[in-house]
Amino acid sequence: MINLMYLVFIAMIAMTMSKEVLSAFGYTNEKLVSNNVTTTLKNEAVLNNLQTKASEQPEKYDELYSKAKEVSELSKSFTNYLNELKKVFLQDIDDPTDYETMDQTDMVDAYFFSGDTYTKEGKEFLNNINSYRNQILNIIGENHPLAPSIKKRFDTSPQKVDDGTEEWLNNRYEGFPLISTITNLTAMQMDVKTTESEIYNTLLGGQLESDVSMSNYQTILIPEKSAFFQGENFKGKVVLGRYDNSLVPSEVVVNGRNITTIEDGGAVLEFPAGAVGEREVKGKFVFMENGEPVEIEINDSYAVIPKPNSAVISADKMNVVYRGVANPMTISIPGVPDNKVKASAPGLRPVSGSGKYIMTPGTGREVTIRVSGTLSDGKSVSSSQKFRIKDIPAPLGAVRKETGYVKMPKTTLTKVSVSAELPDFDFDLKLITTGFTIKVPGQSAVVVSGNRMNAQAQKAIAKAKRGDVIAIFDIKSSLSGNTSYKIKNASSVSVEIR
């Protein structure tokens, strides 16, 4: 009798403990369900972020999003299957929160087991677990760091027990209270959500790790200015920059023009360098980030200097400018844009064209041209050069454009014009004859105004005989366009009458 009472007492304690354990399973299931809801929201946010990035930068994120989407669809399908399974087990339960009444085992046993074998539903349950595991591993690869933990989470191989091994389904579900089965299924859903989250983070983390990997960086030399002069110190810096051929902007604008050629994440520029001087490069890179455009400003400059097309050769003793004429000059400082160069001297003025000037010297025997320029760093450089000033040389007298000793009939001489010529002068000047003197042998000298024989000169020429040599001298002329400059008298011309 005492022994029977002891057994009843032990049974009562066991029943009390069983109810507490059942409630503990129920409360654990509630927490798992709540965690699943939170994790689902987080996973959806990460997947949406990946989708946005794939639409903004498909070269970089499209493949990652495709994998993530495939994982999401597999996980959603398996989670829904587990939900339907829980509904089947709870369909006859009046109050799913009354965990102390959910101690029955026959419903789960009948659903999964048939004697020593599995029912169709039991086999389907195992197949779904194994299929999910294998398909996930196929997506990420067997050598992926997550592969071992995924295999362990969804392992359905025989389990070790004290007297050997036991099939996984029997070990986890046969003879267990209903509430523990429901909790196990919810825990498996949590494993699915955790697997999904880890894969998403690994995909994003792998891309971020690749982005910041030092192997993707190159050195970039950034000089303080675009050109340096001999004797200067080089100033600049070397920085690390990352070239990413998968980073494609949605828009690039440079100096108001859309750039469409993109290589290694950079916009390829090609346009006319422009006029001599400092030229600006302004614009923007536009990238899409989280559905919003992000602009990165382009603000730089480069210098354009005259293109050398000939060697600089000078005769040291030939620095000469001529008085009375417009002497063309080109003045520049190598490496300095023309708009940063200034030249000054008496009679010097700039004209249109790169570094073009005109020098019209005044009095004196020499003139100094002073040149200054502003370098790209704001410093100035200056230089000067002296030039000798020469007058226009005395011209040669000519009749019929012939100089020196000329032969012609006297009838021809009466009709020709007398001119002053500068045959070897570098400037193409036009001289206007203003007067001359003619002397016929045996006749008085005749002073003529203008460039043709007057009546008195023609009369004297008419008295000349064959073989007489007529002298034309004191030939005066003026410079066309500059009558204030006094031209020296031209040399005389001798005309033999034929």
VENWOZI-V276509 format. One line per field, one symbol per residue. ss: DSSP state (~ for helix, > for strand, _ for the rest). phi: phi as a letter, one per 40 degrees, with the letter a starting at -180 (. if undefined). psi: psi as a letter, one per 30 degrees, with the letter a starting at -180 (. if undefined). Layout:
BEGIN
ss->???
phi->???
psi->???
END
This chain:
BEGIN
ss->_~~~~~~~~~~~~~~~~~~~~~~~~~~~~~~~~~~~~~~~~~~~~~~~~~~~~~~~_~~~~~~~~~~~~~~~~~~~~~~~~~~~~~~~~~________~~~____~~~~~~~>>__>>_~~~~~~~~~~~~~~~~~~~~~______~~~~~~~_____>>>__>>>_~~~~~~____~~~~~~~~~~~~~~~~~~~~~~~~~~~~~~~~~~~_~~~>>>>>>>____________>>>>>>>________>>>>__>>___>>__>>_________>>>>>>>>>>>>>__>>>>>>>>>>>>>_______________>>>____>>>>_______~~~>>>>___>>>_____>>>>______>>>>>>>>>_____>>>>>>>>>>>_____>>>>__>>_>>>>_~~~~___>>>>>_________>>>>>>>>>______>>>>__>__~~~~~~~~______>>>>>>>>>>>__>>>>>___>>_>>>>>_
phi->.ccccccccccccccccccccccccccccdccccccccccccccccccccccccccbdccbccccccccccccccccccccccccccccbcbccbcccccccbcbcccccccbbgcbbcdccccdcccccccdcccccccgcccdcddcccccbcbcdbcbdbhbaddcccbbcgcddcccdcccccccccccccdcccdccccccccccccdcccbbcbcbccacabcdgcccbiabbcbbbbcccbccabbbfgbcbbcbbfgbccbaadcgcchcbcbbiacbbcbfgbcbbbcbaaaabbbdccbaccbbcdcbcbbbcgbcccabbabdgbddcbbbbaacgcacbchcgcbbbbcbcgbabbbbbbabcccgcbbbaaacbcbbcccccbcabfgbbgbbbaccccdcbcbbbbbbcbccbcbbbbcbiabbbcdgbccbcbbgbbccccccccccccbdgcbcbbafcbabccgaccccccccccbbbccc
psi->eeeeeeeeeeeeeeeeeeeeeeeeeeeeeeeeeeeeeeeeeeeeeeeeeeeeeeeeieeefeeeeeeeeeeeeeeeeeeeeeeeeeeefgfgkejffifffhfkfeeeefefkjbgakleeeeeeeeeeeeeeeeeeeefkfgkffeeeeeeehkglkkklegblkkeeeeffkgkleeeeeeeeeeeeeeeeeeeeeeeeeeeeeeeeeegkffgllkkkjlelfkllkflkkkalklkkkjjffjjlfkkkkhgkkkfjkkhgkkkkjlkfalkakkkjkbkkkkkjhfkkkkkkjjallkklkkkglljkkjfggikkkkfljjkkkkljkfkkefgkkkklkgkkllkljgklkkilbllflkkkkkllklfgfllklllkkkkkllklklkkkkhgklcjkkllfeeeffllklkkiegkfkikjkjkfllkkjkkfllkkkkkaglkaeeeeeeeffllkfkjkkjahjkllkkfiffkjklklllkkjkk.
END
